[in-house]
Amino acid sequence: MRDFERDYDYTEAATDGEWRLPPGLRRALPYYARRRWVSFGEPIPLFEHLHKVFGKIAHYRFMGSTIVFVNDPAWINEILVNQSASFVRERTLKRMKILLGEGLITSDDPIHARRRRIAAPAFHRQSIAGYADQIVASANAAAGRWSAGDEIDISDEMMRLSLHIVAKTLFDSEVTADVLSVRDEVNTIMGLYNFLVAFPKLESVLHWPIPGVIRFRRSRARLDSLVAKMIAGRRALSHQQLEQRGDLLSTLMAARDEEAIGGGMSDTQLRDEVLTIFLAGYETVANALAWTWYLLSQNPEAANTMYAEVDQVLGHHAATMQSYPQLRYTEMVFAESMRLYPPAWAMGRQSTRPVELGPYRFPPNTHFFMSQYIMHRSPEFWEDPLSFRPKRHTPAAKAARPRFVYFPFGGGNRQCIGEGFAWMEGVLSLATIAQRWRLCFVPRHPVVAQARITLRPKFPLTMRVEASR
């Protein structure tokens, strides 16, 4: 038995009065202290161990709370869909309210339901179709900055590209130095993620002169200032002008929710949604694209098939909304990348009432975690799960899979509202860059996935740029 397995005190399924818990760990804290195998904000190794030892469900105690890890698609469906009314957002994600306020990611109903109703029109298929040309123009501009033989950090390049796309398509903003500074502020906050999540009662000490808290306050203030400028500029426009602009911010400001008093959003509410969409709309897709280029560099057969499709569908012409549906293999490449490296690597819910999953019964205030990273790599559902096989995502293969075996965008009434936009951005960006370049991995650093708010490379992914033709 390996050392870390000896460190744990295992427990069988436990009955405590009316509650029945699955097998698991009597406690996880000793391992945090002695082995540093798992640290705050790095739970993937723990989830991997729970899955390996206990299978589809396990529990452990941590800092006085009961934590349940679920890796069964039927039970994930119970949590996210069938019994969703019994759950709220888990406290780890709620902690991000100190940055995002009551945005779509952090809020619970009824606030979430109202915000989603207002934002939904901006993400309808007919709305995002108008963004295709700007996505292609932004990807062409990114590819135009490179030359054959260049060595680039593809993660940084995709962050820059995705930020440009979000700024232009969703906020109709020029990509100024202020907008580009969003990368620096988000990187600062991501670097503080472990601290922000683990610090007890952080909300009550945000005014203290603690170095990490000071850096967080400064980054948040800079982001708030940028967003305030954008909102102030829109407030000067008439309702008709807002409707004509067509970008997300204008749509949010013009929208009226007839079911709510007052109808529209306040500046504070707009601020929360703009920051949420900045984070979710650029960080997630940027990471997905960076991992995709890395995986293509390691799988030349899949890369050759994608390049052949791009050449056949596009030739020397720019991609358009009309060509998007024809790039099926490119879409499968993007899907398979998000299977192995899902930007949203885990989800959490907290029960508000007693919950039953199969033979188990859990009390209120139990914390449930489901990990896309673990499920997407589970050998129970995927043949040779660590291999890169885009054809896992043919229509027939997708139809044969149980729901929640693959869920990179979540599920239920909290499924990512920008999913359609993300697929279009990913596919059109890949195809546009592939028209000009192949990217070859240069192993200067270890390839390590770092679980923060999103799953990002811990070290630079260096790529050498080569002509695709």
C-alpha positions in Angstrom: 0.0 0.0 0.0 1.3 3.5 -0.9 2.2 5.9 1.9 -0.8 8.2 1.3 -3.2 5.2 1.5 -1.8 4.3 4.9 -2.3 7.8 6.1 -6.1 7.7 5.7 -8.6 6.2 8.1 -11.2 4.6 5.9 -14.8 4.1 6.9 -17.6 1.9 5.7 -21.1 3.1 4.8 -22.3 4.8 8.0 -25.7 5.2 9.5 -26.3 8.0 11.9 -29.9 8.2 13.0 -32.0 8.9 9.9 -28.9 9.6 7.7 -27.0 7.0 5.7 -23.6 8.0 4.3 -21.6 6.1 1.7 -18.1 4.7 2.4 -15.3 7.2 2.4 -12.6 8.8 4.6 -13.1 9.4 8.3 -11.2 12.6 7.9 -9.0 14.3 5.2 -7.3 17.0 7.2 -4.4 14.8 8.4 -3.3 14.3 4.9 -3.3 18.0 4.2 -1.0 18.5 7.1 1.4 15.6 6.7 1.8 14.8 3.1 0.8 17.9 1.1 -0.6 15.5 -1.5 -3.7 17.7 -1.6 -3.7 21.4 -0.8 -6.4 24.0 -0.7 -7.6 24.7 -4.2 -5.9 21.5 -5.6 -8.5 18.8 -4.9 -8.2 16.9 -8.2 -5.7 14.3 -6.7 -8.2 13.8 -3.8 -11.1 13.3 -6.2 -9.0 10.9 -8.3 -8.2 8.9 -5.1 -11.8 8.8 -4.0 -12.9 7.6 -7.4 -10.2 4.9 -7.6 -10.9 3.5 -4.1 -14.7 4.0 -3.7 -16.1 4.2 -7.2 -19.1 6.4 -7.9 -19.7 8.0 -4.5 -17.7 8.6 -1.3 -17.7 11.0 1.6 -15.2 12.6 3.9 -15.2 15.2 6.7 -13.4 18.5 6.4 -13.4 21.4 8.8 -16.7 20.3 10.3 -18.5 19.7 7.1 -19.6 16.5 5.3 -18.3 16.5 1.8 -19.7 14.0 -0.8 -17.9 13.3 -4.1 -20.3 11.9 -6.8 -19.1 10.3 -10.0 -22.2 8.6 -11.3 -24.1 10.2 -14.2 -27.5 9.2 -12.9 -26.9 10.8 -9.5 -25.3 13.9 -11.0 -28.6 14.2 -12.9 -30.5 13.9 -9.6 -28.5 16.8 -8.1 -28.5 19.1 -11.1 -31.9 18.4 -12.6 -34.4 16.2 -10.8 -33.7 17.4 -7.2 -32.2 20.8 -8.1 -34.7 22.6 -5.9 -33.0 21.0 -2.9 -29.6 22.6 -3.6 -27.9 26.0 -3.7 -24.4 27.0 -5.0 -21.7 25.4 -2.9 -19.8 27.8 -0.5 -16.5 27.6 -2.4 -18.0 29.2 -5.5 -20.1 31.5 -3.4 -16.8 32.9 -1.9 -16.3 34.4 -5.4 -19.1 36.8 -4.7 -16.4 39.1 -3.2 -15.3 39.6 -6.9 -18.4 38.8 -9.0 -21.2 39.9 -6.7 -24.6 38.4 -7.5 -23.7 37.4 -11.1 -25.0 34.5 -13.1 -22.3 32.2 -11.7 -22.6 33.0 -8.0 -26.3 33.9 -7.5 -29.1 31.6 -6.4 -32.8 31.8 -7.3 -34.8 33.9 -7.5 -31.9 36.4 -8.4 -30.4 33.9 -10.8 -33.6 33.1 -12.6 -34.3 36.8 -13.2 -30.8 37.6 -14.4 -30.9 34.7 -16.8 -34.2 35.8 -18.3 -32.7 39.3 -18.9 -29.5 38.0 -20.4 -30.9 35.1 -22.5 -31.8 37.2 -25.6 -28.1 38.1 -26.1 -27.2 34.5 -26.3 -29.9 33.2 -28.6 -28.5 31.6 -31.8 -29.7 34.4 -34.0 -27.9 36.9 -31.7 -24.5 35.1 -31.6 -24.6 34.4 -35.3 -23.8 38.1 -35.8 -20.6 37.7 -33.9 -19.0 35.1 -36.3 -17.3 37.7 -38.5 -15.7 39.5 -35.6 -14.4 36.2 -34.1 -12.8 35.4 -37.4 -11.3 38.9 -37.7 -9.9 38.7 -34.2 -8.4 35.2 -34.9 -6.9 36.4 -38.2 -5.3 39.4 -36.3 -3.8 37.1 -33.7 -2.4 34.8 -36.4 -1.1 37.8 -38.2 1.2 38.7 -35.3 3.2 35.5 -35.6 5.9 34.5 -38.1 7.3 31.1 -39.0 9.8 30.0 -36.5 8.4 32.1 -33.6 8.1 30.5 -30.2 5.0 31.6 -28.4 3.3 30.9 -25.1 0.0 29.6 -26.6 -1.9 30.1 -23.3 -1.0 33.7 -23.2 -1.8 34.2 -26.9 -5.2 32.5 -26.6 -6.0 34.7 -23.5 -5.2 37.8 -25.6 -7.3 36.5 -28.5 -10.3 35.5 -26.3 -10.2 38.8 -24.4 -10.2 40.7 -27.8 -13.3 38.6 -28.9 -15.2 39.2 -25.7 -14.5 42.9 -25.7 -15.6 43.4 -29.3 -18.5 41.0 -29.6 -20.1 41.1 -26.2 -19.3 44.6 -25.2 -18.5 46.4 -28.5 -15.5 47.9 -26.8 -12.2 48.9 -28.4 -9.4 46.8 -27.2 -7.5 49.5 -25.3 -4.7 49.2 -22.8 -7.4 49.3 -20.1 -9.2 46.3 -21.6 -5.9 44.4 -22.1 -5.1 45.0 -18.4 -8.0 42.7 -17.6 -5.6 39.8 -18.2 -3.2 41.1 -15.5 -5.9 41.6 -13.0 -7.5 38.2 -13.6 -4.1 36.5 -13.4 -3.5 38.2 -10.1 -6.8 37.0 -8.7 -6.3 33.5 -10.1 -2.9 33.4 -8.3 -4.7 34.3 -5.1 -7.5 31.7 -5.6 -6.2 29.2 -3.0 -5.9 32.0 -0.5 -9.4 33.5 -1.3 -11.1 30.1 -0.9 -9.3 28.9 2.2 -9.1 32.1 4.3 -11.7 31.9 7.1 -14.3 34.6 7.1 -12.5 36.5 4.3 -15.5 38.8 3.7 -15.1 40.3 7.2 -11.4 41.1 6.8 -11.2 42.6 3.2 -10.2 45.9 4.7 -7.2 44.5 6.6 -3.6 45.2 5.4 -2.9 41.6 4.6 -0.6 41.4 1.4 -2.9 38.9 -0.4 -6.0 40.9 0.5 -4.4 44.2 -0.6 -3.5 42.7 -4.0 -7.0 41.4 -4.4 -8.6 44.8 -3.5 -6.4 46.6 -6.0 -7.2 44.2 -8.8 -10.9 44.3 -8.0 -10.9 48.1 -7.9 -9.2 48.3 -11.3 -11.7 45.9 -12.8 -14.6 47.9 -11.3 -13.2 51.1 -12.7 -13.1 49.7 -16.2 -16.6 48.3 -16.0 -18.0 51.5 -14.6 -16.6 53.4 -17.6 -18.4 51.0 -20.0 -21.7 51.3 -18.1 -21.5 55.1 -17.9 -21.0 55.3 -21.7 -24.1 53.2 -22.3 -26.2 55.2 -19.8 -25.8 58.2 -22.1 -27.7 56.4 -24.9 -31.4 56.2 -25.5 -33.3 52.9 -25.2 -33.6 52.7 -29.0 -29.9 53.3 -29.4 -29.1 50.5 -26.9 -31.4 48.1 -28.8 -29.7 49.0 -32.1 -26.1 48.3 -30.9 -26.7 44.6 -30.4 -23.8 43.8 -28.0 -24.4 42.1 -24.7 -24.0 45.1 -22.4 -26.5 47.2 -24.5 -28.9 44.2 -24.6 -28.7 43.9 -20.8 -29.3 47.6 -20.3 -32.2 47.7 -22.8 -33.9 44.5 -21.5 -36.9 44.7 -19.2 -38.1 41.8 -17.0 -41.9 42.2 -16.9 -42.1 39.8 -13.9 -39.9 42.0 -11.7 -40.5 45.4 -10.2 -38.5 48.1 -11.9 -37.8 45.9 -14.9 -34.2 46.7 -15.7 -30.8 46.2 -14.1 -29.1 48.7 -11.8 -25.5 49.7 -12.2 -24.5 47.3 -9.5 -26.3 44.4 -11.2 -24.8 45.3 -14.5 -21.3 45.4 -12.9 -21.8 41.9 -11.5 -22.9 40.5 -14.9 -20.2 42.3 -16.9 -17.4 41.0 -14.6 -19.0 37.5 -14.6 -19.1 37.4 -18.4 -15.6 38.8 -18.7 -14.3 36.0 -16.6 -16.5 33.2 -17.9 -16.4 34.4 -21.5 -12.7 34.8 -22.0 -10.8 32.7 -19.4 -12.7 29.5 -20.1 -12.5 29.5 -23.9 -8.9 30.7 -23.9 -7.9 27.8 -21.7 -9.8 25.3 -23.9 -8.1 26.7 -27.0 -4.6 26.5 -25.4 -5.2 22.9 -24.4 -6.5 22.1 -27.8 -3.4 23.3 -29.6 -1.2 21.3 -27.2 -3.3 18.1 -27.8 -3.1 18.6 -31.6 0.6 18.9 -31.3 0.8 15.6 -29.6 -1.6 13.8 -31.9 -0.5 14.3 -35.5 -3.1 12.0 -37.0 -6.0 14.0 -35.5 -4.3 17.2 -36.4 -3.9 16.1 -40.1 -7.6 15.2 -40.3 -8.6 18.6 -38.9 -6.2 20.5 -41.2 -7.6 18.5 -44.2 -11.2 19.5 -43.2 -10.2 23.2 -42.8 -8.6 23.1 -46.3 -11.6 21.4 -47.9 -14.3 23.6 -46.2 -12.5 27.0 -46.3 -9.6 26.8 -48.8 -8.3 30.3 -48.9 -11.6 31.9 -47.9 -12.3 33.3 -44.4 -14.6 31.2 -42.2 -18.2 32.5 -41.8 -21.3 31.6 -40.0 -22.3 29.6 -43.0 -19.1 27.5 -43.0 -19.3 26.9 -39.2 -21.7 23.9 -39.4 -19.4 22.2 -42.0 -16.4 22.2 -39.6 -17.7 19.0 -37.9 -14.3 17.4 -37.2 -12.9 20.6 -35.9 -15.8 20.8 -33.5 -15.0 17.2 -32.4 -11.4 18.2 -31.8 -12.5 21.0 -29.6 -15.0 18.7 -27.8 -12.3 16.1 -27.1 -10.0 18.7 -25.8 -12.7 19.8 -23.3 -13.1 16.2 -22.3 -9.5 15.8 -21.3 -9.0 19.4 -20.0 -12.5 20.8 -19.2 -12.2 24.5 -18.3 -14.9 24.1 -15.7 -13.3 21.1 -13.9 -15.7 20.7 -11.0 -19.1 21.8 -9.7 -20.4 22.1 -6.2 -23.9 22.2 -4.6 -25.0 22.4 -1.0 -28.2 20.7 0.1 -30.9 22.8 1.8 -33.0 19.9 2.8 -32.6 16.1 3.2 -31.5 14.4 0.0 -31.6 10.8 -1.1 -29.3 9.3 -3.7 -29.9 5.5 -4.2 -29.5 3.8 -0.8 -28.0 6.9 0.8 -29.7 9.7 2.7 -27.9 13.0 3.4 -28.8 15.8 5.9 -29.2 19.5 5.0 -26.0 21.5 4.5 -24.1 18.5 3.0 -21.6 19.6 0.3 -21.7 17.7 -3.0 -18.9 17.9 -5.6 -19.0 16.5 -9.2 -15.9 16.8 -11.3 -16.0 17.0 -15.1 -12.2 16.3 -15.0 -12.8 12.9 -13.2 -15.9 11.9 -15.1 -14.5 12.7 -18.5 -11.5 10.4 -17.7 -13.5 7.6 -16.1 -12.7 4.2 -17.7 -16.2 3.0 -16.8 -17.5 5.3 -19.5 -14.6 5.9 -21.9 -12.5 3.4 -23.7 -8.8 4.2 -23.2 -9.8 7.4 -21.5 -6.5 9.2 -21.6 -6.1 8.9 -25.4 -7.2 11.8 -27.7 -9.9 10.6 -30.0 -12.1 13.3 -31.5 -14.5 10.7 -33.0 -15.9 10.0 -29.6 -18.0 13.0 -30.3 -19.9 12.0 -33.5 -23.6 12.4 -33.3 -24.1 8.7 -32.9 -21.6 8.4 -30.1 -23.1 11.4 -28.3 -26.6 9.9 -28.6 -25.4 6.6 -27.1 -23.8 8.2 -24.0 -25.7 8.7 -20.7 -26.4 12.2 -19.8 -23.6 13.8 -17.6 -20.9 11.4 -18.8 -19.8 14.5 -20.7 -20.8 17.9 -19.4 -18.1 20.6 -19.9 -20.7 23.4 -19.7 -22.6 22.0 -16.6 -26.2 21.1 -16.7 -29.7 21.7 -15.5 -31.1 25.2 -14.9 -27.5 26.4 -14.3 -26.0 25.2 -17.6 -23.7 27.8 -19.0 -25.8 30.5 -20.8 -22.9 31.2 -23.2 -22.3 27.6 -24.4 -23.4 28.3 -28.0 -21.1 31.3 -28.2 -18.2 29.3 -26.7 -18.6 26.5 -29.3 -18.7 29.0 -32.2 -15.7 30.9 -30.9 -13.6 27.8 -30.3 -14.3 26.2 -33.7 -14.0 29.4 -35.8 -10.8 30.4 -34.0 -9.2 27.0 -34.5 -10.1 26.9 -38.2 -8.9 30.4 -38.9 -5.5 29.9 -37.2 -5.1 26.5 -38.9 -5.5 28.1 -42.3 -2.1 29.8 -41.7 -0.2 27.9 -39.0 0.7 24.6 -37.4 1.8 24.8 -33.8 4.5 22.4 -32.5 5.0 21.9 -28.8 8.4 22.9 -27.4 8.9 21.0 -24.1 10.5 23.8 -22.1 8.3 23.3 -19.1 6.3 20.4 -17.5 2.7 20.1 -18.7 0.7 20.5 -15.5 -3.0 21.3 -15.3 -3.7 23.8 -12.4 -7.2 23.8 -10.9 -8.2 27.3 -10.1 -11.6 28.9 -11.0 -10.8 27.3 -14.4 -8.4 24.6 -15.4 -5.4 26.4 -16.8 -1.8 25.4 -17.6 0.5 25.9 -14.6 3.5 26.6 -16.8 3.8 28.2 -20.2 2.8 26.0 -23.1 5.6 27.0 -25.6 4.7 26.4 -29.3 6.9 26.8 -32.4 4.9 28.4 -35.3 5.2 26.6 -38.6 3.3 27.3 -41.9 0.3 25.0 -42.5 0.9 24.9 -46.2 
